Amino acid sequence: MDEILYSVVKNHEEQYSIWPSQKELPLGWIGCGISGNKEYCLDQIEKIWTDLRPVSVRAT
């Protein structure tokens, strides 16, 4: 069973991912204030990331 605590993160294009909470975020990614187990974080991403197109494409 995966007991790693994850954080939901997004980049400047508003693309979402999960990242292990204990690791430093890679450049270009910021935390969204959501953390939990992998399943919970992926469920939250599914709820908030409804338009998978990058923000630069949506703006055109």
PDB file as gemmi writes it, atoms N, CA and C in Angstrom:
CRYST1    1.000    1.000    1.000  90.00  90.00  90.00 P 1                      
ATOM      1  N   MET A   1       0.839  -1.181   0.000  1.00  0.00           N  
ATOM      2  CA  MET A   1       0.000   0.000   0.000  1.00  0.00           C  
ATOM      3  C   MET A   1       0.883   1.244   0.000  1.00  0.00           C  
ATOM      4  N   ASP A   2       0.544   2.218  -0.826  1.00  0.00           N  
ATOM      5  CA  ASP A   2       1.306   3.448  -0.960  1.00  0.00           C  
ATOM      6  C   ASP A   2       0.997   4.379   0.215  1.00  0.00           C  
ATOM      7  N   GLU A   3       1.984   4.624   1.068  1.00  0.00           N  
ATOM      8  CA  GLU A   3       1.782   5.480   2.233  1.00  0.00           C  
ATOM      9  C   GLU A   3       2.457   6.838   2.068  1.00  0.00           C  
ATOM     10  N   ILE A   4       2.882   7.153   0.862  1.00  0.00           N  
ATOM     11  CA  ILE A   4       3.531   8.435   0.597  1.00  0.00           C  
ATOM     12  C   ILE A   4       2.484   9.532   0.609  1.00  0.00           C  
ATOM     13  N   LEU A   5       2.822  10.670   1.224  1.00  0.00           N  
ATOM     14  CA  LEU A   5       1.952  11.839   1.211  1.00  0.00           C  
ATOM     15  C   LEU A   5       2.287  12.659  -0.028  1.00  0.00           C  
ATOM     16  N   TYR A   6       1.280  12.957  -0.829  1.00  0.00           N  
ATOM     17  CA  TYR A   6       1.466  13.710  -2.065  1.00  0.00           C  
ATOM     18  C   TYR A   6       0.814  15.080  -1.955  1.00  0.00           C  
ATOM     19  N   SER A   7       1.279  15.993  -2.805  1.00  0.00           N  
ATOM     20  CA  SER A   7       0.670  17.312  -2.950  1.00  0.00           C  
ATOM     21  C   SER A   7       0.217  17.474  -4.392  1.00  0.00           C  
ATOM     22  N   VAL A   8      -0.900  18.170  -4.581  1.00  0.00           N  
ATOM     23  CA  VAL A   8      -1.344  18.518  -5.932  1.00  0.00           C  
ATOM     24  C   VAL A   8      -0.586  19.781  -6.326  1.00  0.00           C  
ATOM     25  N   VAL A   9      -0.007  19.751  -7.512  1.00  0.00           N  
ATOM     26  CA  VAL A   9       0.779  20.881  -8.018  1.00  0.00           C  
ATOM     27  C   VAL A   9       0.297  21.247  -9.413  1.00  0.00           C  
ATOM     28  N   LYS A  10       0.600  22.486  -9.823  1.00  0.00           N  
ATOM     29  CA  LYS A  10       0.284  22.886 -11.191  1.00  0.00           C  
ATOM     30  C   LYS A  10       1.399  23.751 -11.727  1.00  0.00           C  
ATOM     31  N   ASN A  11       1.479  23.817 -13.052  1.00  0.00           N  
ATOM     32  CA  ASN A  11       2.500  24.645 -13.688  1.00  0.00           C  
ATOM     33  C   ASN A  11       1.864  25.902 -14.279  1.00  0.00           C  
ATOM     34  N   HIS A  12       2.665  26.708 -14.963  1.00  0.00           N  
ATOM     35  CA  HIS A  12       2.181  27.978 -15.509  1.00  0.00           C  
ATOM     36  C   HIS A  12       1.112  27.789 -16.591  1.00  0.00           C  
ATOM     37  N   GLU A  13       1.012  26.609 -17.145  1.00  0.00           N  
ATOM     38  CA  GLU A  13      -0.003  26.309 -18.159  1.00  0.00           C  
ATOM     39  C   GLU A  13      -1.266  25.729 -17.528  1.00  0.00           C  
ATOM     40  N   GLU A  14      -1.320  25.737 -16.194  1.00  0.00           N  
ATOM     41  CA  GLU A  14      -2.439  25.183 -15.428  1.00  0.00           C  
ATOM     42  C   GLU A  14      -2.663  23.706 -15.720  1.00  0.00           C  
ATOM     43  N   GLN A  15      -1.552  22.980 -15.849  1.00  0.00           N  
ATOM     44  CA  GLN A  15      -1.577  21.529 -15.963  1.00  0.00           C  
ATOM     45  C   GLN A  15      -1.269  20.988 -14.572  1.00  0.00           C  
ATOM     46  N   TYR A  16      -2.006  19.999 -14.140  1.00  0.00           N  
ATOM     47  CA  TYR A  16      -1.903  19.489 -12.779  1.00  0.00           C  
ATOM     48  C   TYR A  16      -1.172  18.161 -12.720  1.00  0.00           C  
ATOM     49  N   SER A  17      -0.581  17.908 -11.562  1.00  0.00           N  
ATOM     50  CA  SER A  17       0.106  16.653 -11.314  1.00  0.00           C  
ATOM     51  C   SER A  17       0.161  16.443  -9.801  1.00  0.00           C  
ATOM     52  N   ILE A  18       0.731  15.317  -9.400  1.00  0.00           N  
ATOM     53  CA  ILE A  18       0.990  15.095  -7.983  1.00  0.00           C  
ATOM     54  C   ILE A  18       2.495  14.995  -7.793  1.00  0.00           C  
ATOM     55  N   TRP A  19       2.937  15.330  -6.574  1.00  0.00           N  
ATOM     56  CA  TRP A  19       4.359  15.314  -6.264  1.00  0.00           C  
ATOM     57  C   TRP A  19       4.521  14.880  -4.809  1.00  0.00           C  
ATOM     58  N   PRO A  20       5.490  14.031  -4.513  1.00  0.00           N  
ATOM     59  CA  PRO A  20       5.700  13.635  -3.118  1.00  0.00           C  
ATOM     60  C   PRO A  20       5.928  14.876  -2.244  1.00  0.00           C  
ATOM     61  N   SER A  21       5.165  15.016  -1.183  1.00  0.00           N  
ATOM     62  CA  SER A  21       5.209  16.208  -0.343  1.00  0.00           C  
ATOM     63  C   SER A  21       6.572  16.452   0.290  1.00  0.00           C  
ATOM     64  N   GLN A  22       7.325  15.398   0.549  1.00  0.00           N  
ATOM     65  CA  GLN A  22       8.606  15.565   1.220  1.00  0.00           C  
ATOM     66  C   GLN A  22       9.713  16.033   0.272  1.00  0.00           C  
ATOM     67  N   LYS A  23       9.453  16.037  -1.031  1.00  0.00           N  
ATOM     68  CA  LYS A  23      10.467  16.457  -2.002  1.00  0.00           C  
ATOM     69  C   LYS A  23      10.245  17.914  -2.408  1.00  0.00           C  
ATOM     70  N   GLU A  24      11.334  18.581  -2.746  1.00  0.00           N  
ATOM     71  CA  GLU A  24      11.266  19.955  -3.232  1.00  0.00           C  
ATOM     72  C   GLU A  24      10.606  19.960  -4.610  1.00  0.00           C  
ATOM     73  N   LEU A  25       9.732  20.947  -4.835  1.00  0.00           N  
ATOM     74  CA  LEU A  25       9.044  21.025  -6.126  1.00  0.00           C  
ATOM     75  C   LEU A  25      10.029  21.349  -7.238  1.00  0.00           C  
ATOM     76  N   PRO A  26       9.824  20.766  -8.414  1.00  0.00           N  
ATOM     77  CA  PRO A  26      10.669  21.121  -9.558  1.00  0.00           C  
ATOM     78  C   PRO A  26      10.338  22.546 -10.007  1.00  0.00           C  
ATOM     79  N   LEU A  27      11.283  23.171 -10.672  1.00  0.00           N  
ATOM     80  CA  LEU A  27      11.075  24.527 -11.182  1.00  0.00           C  
ATOM     81  C   LEU A  27       9.834  24.585 -12.062  1.00  0.00           C  
ATOM     82  N   GLY A  28       9.076  25.649 -11.904  1.00  0.00           N  
ATOM     83  CA  GLY A  28       7.897  25.851 -12.729  1.00  0.00           C  
ATOM     84  C   GLY A  28       6.615  25.286 -12.153  1.00  0.00           C  
ATOM     85  N   TRP A  29       6.679  24.617 -11.020  1.00  0.00           N  
ATOM     86  CA  TRP A  29       5.502  24.016 -10.404  1.00  0.00           C  
ATOM     87  C   TRP A  29       5.237  24.670  -9.057  1.00  0.00           C  
ATOM     88  N   ILE A  30       3.958  24.871  -8.730  1.00  0.00           N  
ATOM     89  CA  ILE A  30       3.572  25.436  -7.442  1.00  0.00           C  
ATOM     90  C   ILE A  30       2.535  24.528  -6.787  1.00  0.00           C  
ATOM     91  N   GLY A  31       2.503  24.549  -5.476  1.00  0.00           N  
ATOM     92  CA  GLY A  31       1.522  23.763  -4.743  1.00  0.00           C  
ATOM     93  C   GLY A  31       0.143  24.391  -4.816  1.00  0.00           C  
ATOM     94  N   CYS A  32      -0.883  23.562  -4.728  1.00  0.00           N  
ATOM     95  CA  CYS A  32      -2.279  24.022  -4.784  1.00  0.00           C  
ATOM     96  C   CYS A  32      -2.953  23.976  -3.418  1.00  0.00           C  
ATOM     97  N   GLY A  33      -2.225  23.574  -2.395  1.00  0.00           N  
ATOM     98  CA  GLY A  33      -2.806  23.493  -1.061  1.00  0.00           C  
ATOM     99  C   GLY A  33      -3.601  22.229  -0.795  1.00  0.00           C  
ATOM    100  N   ILE A  34      -3.455  21.238  -1.649  1.00  0.00           N  
ATOM    101  CA  ILE A  34      -4.159  19.964  -1.493  1.00  0.00           C  
ATOM    102  C   ILE A  34      -3.118  18.880  -1.293  1.00  0.00           C  
ATOM    103  N   SER A  35      -3.285  18.079  -0.265  1.00  0.00           N  
ATOM    104  CA  SER A  35      -2.366  16.966  -0.048  1.00  0.00           C  
ATOM    105  C   SER A  35      -3.118  15.785   0.536  1.00  0.00           C  
ATOM    106  N   GLY A  36      -2.525  14.626   0.372  1.00  0.00           N  
ATOM    107  CA  GLY A  36      -3.133  13.398   0.861  1.00  0.00           C  
ATOM    108  C   GLY A  36      -2.480  12.206   0.191  1.00  0.00           C  
ATOM    109  N   ASN A  37      -3.168  11.066   0.247  1.00  0.00           N  
ATOM    110  CA  ASN A  37      -2.612   9.898  -0.433  1.00  0.00           C  
ATOM    111  C   ASN A  37      -2.802  10.060  -1.950  1.00  0.00           C  
ATOM    112  N   LYS A  38      -2.184   9.179  -2.690  1.00  0.00           N  
ATOM    113  CA  LYS A  38      -2.184   9.290  -4.147  1.00  0.00           C  
ATOM    114  C   LYS A  38      -3.599   9.305  -4.720  1.00  0.00           C  
ATOM    115  N   GLU A  39      -4.430   8.398  -4.267  1.00  0.00           N  
ATOM    116  CA  GLU A  39      -5.802   8.299  -4.780  1.00  0.00           C  
ATOM    117  C   GLU A  39      -6.588   9.587  -4.517  1.00  0.00           C  
ATOM    118  N   TYR A  40      -6.459  10.125  -3.309  1.00  0.00           N  
ATOM    119  CA  TYR A  40      -7.169  11.357  -2.971  1.00  0.00           C  
ATOM    120  C   TYR A  40      -6.716  12.507  -3.869  1.00  0.00           C  
ATOM    121  N   CYS A  41      -5.410  12.661  -4.042  1.00  0.00           N  
ATOM    122  CA  CYS A  41      -4.892  13.755  -4.871  1.00  0.00           C  
ATOM    123  C   CYS A  41      -5.335  13.610  -6.322  1.00  0.00           C  
ATOM    124  N   LEU A  42      -5.301  12.406  -6.849  1.00  0.00           N  
ATOM    125  CA  LEU A  42      -5.744  12.194  -8.233  1.00  0.00           C  
ATOM    126  C   LEU A  42      -7.238  12.476  -8.378  1.00  0.00           C  
ATOM    127  N   ASP A  43      -8.029  12.122  -7.380  1.00  0.00           N  
ATOM    128  CA  ASP A  43      -9.468  12.436  -7.396  1.00  0.00           C  
ATOM    129  C   ASP A  43      -9.689  13.947  -7.405  1.00  0.00           C  
ATOM    130  N   GLN A  44      -8.902  14.684  -6.622  1.00  0.00           N  
ATOM    131  CA  GLN A  44      -9.044  16.138  -6.582  1.00  0.00           C  
ATOM    132  C   GLN A  44      -8.667  16.763  -7.921  1.00  0.00           C  
ATOM    133  N   ILE A  45      -7.622  16.253  -8.548  1.00  0.00           N  
ATOM    134  CA  ILE A  45      -7.231  16.751  -9.871  1.00  0.00           C  
ATOM    135  C   ILE A  45      -8.351  16.516 -10.870  1.00  0.00           C  
ATOM    136  N   GLU A  46      -8.965  15.356 -10.818  1.00  0.00           N  
ATOM    137  CA  GLU A  46     -10.063  15.048 -11.736  1.00  0.00           C  
ATOM    138  C   GLU A  46     -11.210  16.044 -11.574  1.00  0.00           C  
ATOM    139  N   LYS A  47     -11.446  16.511 -10.355  1.00  0.00           N  
ATOM    140  CA  LYS A  47     -12.524  17.475 -10.103  1.00  0.00           C  
ATOM    141  C   LYS A  47     -12.179  18.881 -10.581  1.00  0.00           C  
ATOM    142  N   ILE A  48     -10.927  19.293 -10.439  1.00  0.00           N  
ATOM    143  CA  ILE A  48     -10.581  20.684 -10.754  1.00  0.00           C  
ATOM    144  C   ILE A  48     -10.000  20.891 -12.150  1.00  0.00           C  
ATOM    145  N   TRP A  49      -9.458  19.852 -12.762  1.00  0.00           N  
ATOM    146  CA  TRP A  49      -8.828  20.006 -14.071  1.00  0.00           C  
ATOM    147  C   TRP A  49      -9.782  19.481 -15.133  1.00  0.00           C  
ATOM    148  N   THR A  50     -10.776  20.296 -15.455  1.00  0.00           N  
ATOM    149  CA  THR A  50     -11.822  19.855 -16.375  1.00  0.00           C  
ATOM    150  C   THR A  50     -11.501  20.155 -17.831  1.00  0.00           C  
ATOM    151  N   ASP A  51     -10.630  21.118 -18.084  1.00  0.00           N  
ATOM    152  CA  ASP A  51     -10.210  21.449 -19.450  1.00  0.00           C  
ATOM    153  C   ASP A  51      -8.726  21.136 -19.552  1.00  0.00           C  
ATOM    154  N   LEU A  52      -8.380  20.055 -20.228  1.00  0.00           N  
ATOM    155  CA  LEU A  52      -6.997  19.571 -20.256  1.00  0.00           C  
ATOM    156  C   LEU A  52      -6.095  20.374 -21.181  1.00  0.00           C  
ATOM    157  N   ARG A  53      -6.666  21.299 -21.940  1.00  0.00           N  
ATOM    158  CA  ARG A  53      -5.815  22.104 -22.816  1.00  0.00           C  
ATOM    159  C   ARG A  53      -4.968  23.069 -21.989  1.00  0.00           C  
ATOM    160  N   PRO A  54      -3.695  23.288 -22.393  1.00  0.00           N  
ATOM    161  CA  PRO A  54      -2.881  24.273 -21.698  1.00  0.00           C  
ATOM    162  C   PRO A  54      -3.540  25.657 -21.773  1.00  0.00           C  
ATOM    163  N   VAL A  55      -3.296  26.483 -20.782  1.00  0.00           N  
ATOM    164  CA  VAL A  55      -3.915  27.802 -20.734  1.00  0.00           C  
ATOM    165  C   VAL A  55      -3.550  28.628 -21.963  1.00  0.00           C  
ATOM    166  N   SER A  56      -2.365  28.459 -22.517  1.00  0.00           N  
ATOM    167  CA  SER A  56      -1.964  29.212 -23.707  1.00  0.00           C  
ATOM    168  C   SER A  56      -2.824  28.853 -24.920  1.00  0.00           C  
ATOM    169  N   VAL A  57      -3.308  27.637 -24.993  1.00  0.00           N  
ATOM    170  CA  VAL A  57      -4.175  27.208 -26.087  1.00  0.00           C  
ATOM    171  C   VAL A  57      -5.610  27.695 -25.838  1.00  0.00           C  
ATOM    172  N   ARG A  58      -6.045  27.656 -24.591  1.00  0.00           N  
ATOM    173  CA  ARG A  58      -7.410  28.115 -24.271  1.00  0.00           C  
ATOM    174  C   ARG A  58      -7.568  29.602 -24.528  1.00  0.00           C  
ATOM    175  N   ALA A  59      -6.504  30.363 -24.392  1.00  0.00           N  
ATOM    176  CA  ALA A  59      -6.571  31.819 -24.526  1.00  0.00           C  
ATOM    177  C   ALA A  59      -6.683  32.277 -25.986  1.00  0.00           C  
ATOM    178  N   THR A  60      -6.399  31.367 -26.913  1.00  0.00           N  
ATOM    179  CA  THR A  60      -6.440  31.776 -28.334  1.00  0.00           C  
ATOM    180  C   THR A  60      -7.814  31.567 -28.937  1.00  0.00           C  
TER     181      THR A  60                                                      
END                                                                             
